[in-house]
């Protein structure tokens, strides 16, 4: 009897979600058509619903699309959890929240827009119906999740998937941070200078060992000053009054503003590293072999060109296998250079 009840509860949840998705889709469909009628302008859709780093990396493409369609109503389709990344972008007119992959499958199938740029590869699946979000343009180029890093930087990959011109590699993405976020971070009363660490990604193979993060924190506290950890969850253990754990306490843009105010950033290959690139904070990126990809570059701008970041590579192994010394040595050299610059500046003044 319990199995019977559980089965029907599962079916109820499944078909209820599907029904809600269809209702949400038709509401969005009518809204797009209504905007076109009332504004008298063409409607352009941009589908890049996730993830944090991908959406940040795609920001230059929003400007490209705006240049292509200067008078259009541009709709960005995005998951609710990442909406703030496009909320304040002046190139984007409207935002549509994607509740699940089925919603985007329906958008591609029925397409209420005059033109829809799908920036995703054909790897997202709505599992209750085993329905795949297909990008035929990417498929025609044999651009897949298995080889995408061979196509260039993330922004270049998504441009190729969407049929857009390749962005300028030397230009970093931009973030648009409102005054409300700056005021919130002002209230935290962060120190005048501090280092910011991000220690967790969405793939354990990218993460560094917890004991190494603890050791690095102790060394930076001793050689430089305060350390702030950001992200969804933290792993640094420190009793120092100059260490501050803000994990799980900030929105995405609030995290970006904390990173923007930092003297430098140290982090694994994850969304906050893209935030650091976008806000222009000097960074140390811990990157290693990712599956069969041994040599790749995800970033445009200063992080991609090496002018505003130092990539600490583990080319024949995952980032998790980096030793403490492999990470500490370049950071130690950087801190020594900062001290010399600060001393020289004081003498001149």
C-alpha positions in Angstrom: 0.0 0.0 0.0 2.8 2.4 0.9 4.5 1.8 -2.5 1.2 2.4 -4.3 0.7 5.7 -2.5 4.3 6.7 -3.1 3.9 5.9 -6.8 0.8 8.1 -7.2 2.3 10.9 -5.2 5.3 10.8 -7.6 3.0 10.8 -10.6 0.9 13.7 -9.2 4.0 15.8 -8.6 5.4 15.0 -12.1 2.2 15.8 -14.0 1.4 18.8 -11.8 4.9 20.2 -12.7 4.4 19.6 -16.4 1.0 21.3 -16.3 2.4 24.3 -14.5 5.2 24.5 -17.0 2.8 24.6 -19.9 0.8 27.3 -18.2 3.9 29.4 -17.5 5.1 28.9 -21.1 1.8 30.2 -22.6 1.8 33.2 -20.2 5.3 34.0 -21.4 4.3 33.4 -25.0 1.3 35.8 -24.8 3.5 38.4 -22.9 6.1 38.4 -25.7 3.5 38.9 -28.4 1.8 41.6 -26.3 5.1 43.5 -25.9 5.7 43.3 -29.7 2.2 44.7 -30.4 2.3 47.5 -27.8 5.8 48.6 -28.4 5.8 48.2 -32.1 9.4 46.8 -31.9 10.9 43.4 -32.9 11.3 40.9 -30.1 14.6 39.1 -29.6 15.1 36.1 -27.3 18.4 35.1 -25.7 18.4 31.7 -24.0 21.2 31.3 -21.5 19.5 30.1 -18.3 22.5 28.8 -16.3 25.1 28.6 -14.8 26.6 31.6 -12.9 30.0 31.6 -14.7 28.4 30.9 -18.1 26.0 33.8 -17.8 28.7 36.2 -16.7 31.0 35.1 -19.5 28.1 35.7 -22.0 27.7 39.3 -21.1 29.7 40.6 -24.1 27.2 38.7 -26.3 24.4 40.8 -24.8 26.1 43.9 -26.1 26.7 42.2 -29.5 23.0 41.3 -29.8 22.0 44.9 -28.8 24.3 46.3 -31.5 22.6 43.9 -34.0 19.1 44.9 -32.9 19.4 48.4 -31.6 15.6 49.1 -31.4 14.5 45.6 -30.3 12.9 44.4 -27.1 15.5 41.9 -25.9 14.3 39.1 -23.6 16.9 37.1 -21.6 15.6 33.6 -20.5 17.3 32.8 -17.2 16.7 30.7 -14.1 15.4 32.6 -11.1 18.5 32.0 -9.0 20.6 33.8 -11.7 18.2 36.5 -12.7 20.1 39.3 -10.8 23.0 38.8 -13.2 20.9 40.2 -16.1 18.5 42.3 -14.1 20.4 45.6 -14.4 22.1 45.0 -17.8 21.2 48.0 -20.0 21.4 45.9 -23.2 18.5 43.7 -22.0 14.9 45.0 -22.0 13.0 42.1 -20.4 13.7 38.9 -18.4 11.8 35.6 -18.5 12.4 33.1 -15.7 12.9 29.5 -16.8 11.3 27.1 -14.3 12.8 24.0 -15.9 14.3 22.8 -19.2 10.8 21.8 -20.6 9.9 25.5 -20.6 12.9 26.3 -22.8 12.1 23.3 -25.1 8.6 24.8 -25.6 10.1 28.2 -26.3 12.3 26.8 -29.0 9.4 24.8 -30.5 6.8 27.5 -30.5 9.2 30.5 -30.6 7.2 33.7 -30.0 10.2 35.9 -30.9 11.2 37.4 -34.2 14.6 35.8 -33.5 15.8 33.5 -30.7 19.5 33.0 -29.9 20.0 29.7 -28.1 23.4 29.9 -26.5 23.2 26.5 -24.8 24.7 23.3 -26.2 22.4 20.2 -26.7 23.1 18.8 -23.2 20.2 20.0 -21.1 17.5 17.4 -20.5 14.1 17.5 -18.9 14.3 14.0 -17.3 10.6 13.5 -16.4 9.8 13.4 -20.1 13.4 12.6 -21.3 13.2 15.7 -23.5 16.4 17.3 -24.7 16.9 21.0 -25.4 18.5 20.8 -28.8 20.7 23.4 -30.4 20.8 22.4 -34.1 23.2 25.2 -34.9 25.7 23.8 -32.4 25.1 20.3 -33.5 25.8 21.2 -37.1 29.3 22.4 -36.0 29.8 19.3 -33.9 30.0 21.6 -30.9 29.2 19.4 -27.9 29.8 19.1 -24.2 32.5 16.6 -25.0 34.6 19.0 -27.1 33.5 22.5 -26.3 36.7 23.6 -24.6 38.5 23.0 -27.9 36.4 25.8 -29.5 38.0 28.6 -27.4 37.0 30.8 -24.4 33.5 30.3 -22.9 32.2 33.5 -24.6 33.5 32.2 -27.9 31.9 28.8 -27.4 28.5 30.3 -26.7 28.8 32.8 -29.6 29.4 29.8 -31.9 26.4 28.0 -30.4 24.2 31.1 -31.0 25.5 31.9 -34.5 27.1 35.2 -33.3 30.4 36.8 -34.2 33.3 35.9 -31.8 33.8 38.5 -29.1 37.0 40.4 -28.5 39.2 38.2 -26.4 40.9 41.2 -24.7 37.6 42.5 -23.3 36.3 41.2 -20.0 32.6 40.8 -19.3 30.9 43.5 -17.3 28.7 43.4 -14.2 26.1 46.0 -13.4 25.9 46.5 -9.7 23.1 48.8 -8.3 23.6 51.2 -5.4 21.4 49.1 -3.2 24.0 46.3 -3.3 26.8 48.7 -2.6 24.9 50.1 0.4 24.4 46.5 1.7 28.1 45.8 1.5 29.0 49.2 3.1 27.0 47.9 6.1 29.3 45.0 6.5 32.2 47.4 7.4 34.8 45.3 5.7 38.5 46.3 6.3 40.2 48.8 4.0 42.2 46.0 2.4 41.6 42.3 2.4 42.0 39.1 0.3 38.9 37.2 -0.8 38.9 33.4 -1.2 36.4 31.1 -2.9 37.0 27.5 -2.1 34.1 25.4 -3.5 33.0 24.7 -7.1 30.2 22.5 -8.5 32.7 19.7 -9.3 34.8 18.3 -6.5 37.6 17.6 -9.0 38.1 21.4 -9.3 38.4 21.9 -5.5 41.6 22.3 -3.5 42.3 20.3 -0.3 40.7 21.9 2.9 44.0 21.6 4.8 45.7 23.6 2.1 43.1 26.4 2.3 43.6 26.5 6.0 47.3 26.8 5.6 47.0 29.4 2.9 44.7 31.5 5.0 47.1 31.4 7.9 50.0 32.5 5.7 48.0 35.3 4.0 46.8 36.5 7.4 50.4 36.6 8.6 52.0 38.1 5.5 49.2 40.4 4.2 46.2 40.9 6.4 42.5 40.1 6.6 40.9 37.2 4.6 37.2 37.0 3.6 35.7 33.7 2.3 32.7 33.9 0.0 30.5 31.4 -1.8 27.6 29.2 -1.0 29.5 27.2 1.6 32.9 27.5 3.2 35.5 25.2 4.3 38.2 27.4 5.9 38.7 26.9 9.6 40.3 29.9 11.3 39.9 31.4 14.8 41.7 34.6 13.7 39.6 37.8 14.3 40.9 38.9 10.9 39.2 36.0 9.1 35.6 36.5 8.1 33.2 33.9 6.7 30.5 35.4 4.5 29.5 32.1 2.8 25.8 31.6 2.3 25.1 35.2 3.5 25.3 37.1 0.2 23.5 37.3 -3.1 25.4 36.9 -6.3 25.9 40.6 -6.9 26.7 41.2 -3.2 29.4 38.6 -3.6 30.6 40.4 -6.7 30.8 43.7 -4.8 32.8 42.1 -2.0 35.2 40.7 -4.6 35.4 44.1 -6.3 36.5 45.7 -3.0 39.2 43.0 -2.3 42.9 43.6 -2.9 43.1 40.2 -4.6 41.1 37.1 -5.2 42.1 33.4 -4.8 39.7 30.8 -6.0 38.9 27.6 -7.9 37.5 27.5 -11.4 33.9 28.5 -10.6 31.3 31.3 -10.9 33.0 33.7 -8.5 36.2 33.6 -10.5 34.1 34.9 -13.5 32.7 37.6 -11.1 36.3 38.6 -10.1 37.2 38.9 -13.8 34.2 41.0 -14.5 34.8 43.4 -11.6 38.6 43.7 -12.3 40.1 42.3 -9.1 43.5 40.7 -9.6 43.1 37.0 -9.2 44.9 33.7 -8.6 43.0 30.8 -10.3 43.5 27.2 -9.3 42.9 25.2 -12.4 43.7 21.6 -13.4 42.9 18.9 -15.9 39.1 18.6 -16.4 38.2 15.2 -17.7 40.1 14.8 -21.0 40.7 18.6 -21.3 44.3 19.3 -20.2 44.9 22.8 -21.6 42.1 25.3 -21.9 41.2 28.9 -21.3 37.7 29.9 -20.2 38.1 33.6 -19.8 38.2 36.8 -21.9 39.7 40.0 -20.6 42.4 40.3 -18.0 41.9 36.8 -16.6 42.1 35.2 -20.1 45.0 37.3 -21.3 47.0 37.0 -18.0 47.2 40.7 -17.5 45.1 40.7 -14.4 45.4 37.2 -13.1 47.8 34.3 -12.5 46.6 30.9 -13.4 48.1 28.2 -11.2 48.0 25.1 -13.4 47.9 21.4 -12.8 48.0 20.2 -16.4 48.4 16.5 -15.7 46.0 16.2 -12.9 43.0 17.8 -11.3 43.2 21.1 -9.4 42.6 19.1 -6.2 46.1 17.6 -6.5 47.9 21.0 -6.5 50.4 21.1 -3.6 50.5 23.9 -1.1 53.8 25.2 -2.4 52.6 25.3 -6.0 49.9 27.7 -4.9 51.7 29.6 -2.2 54.8 30.5 -4.2 53.2 32.8 -6.8 51.0 34.4 -4.1 54.1 34.9 -1.9 55.9 36.6 -4.9 52.8 38.8 -5.5 52.7 39.9 -1.8 56.4 40.7 -1.8 55.9 42.8 -4.9 53.0 44.6 -3.3 55.1 45.4 -0.2 57.9 46.8 -2.3 55.4 48.9 -4.3 53.7 50.2 -1.2 57.1 51.1 0.4 58.3 52.8 -2.8 55.0 54.8 -3.0 55.3 55.9 0.7 58.9 57.2 0.1 57.8 59.2 -3.0 54.9 60.8 -1.0 
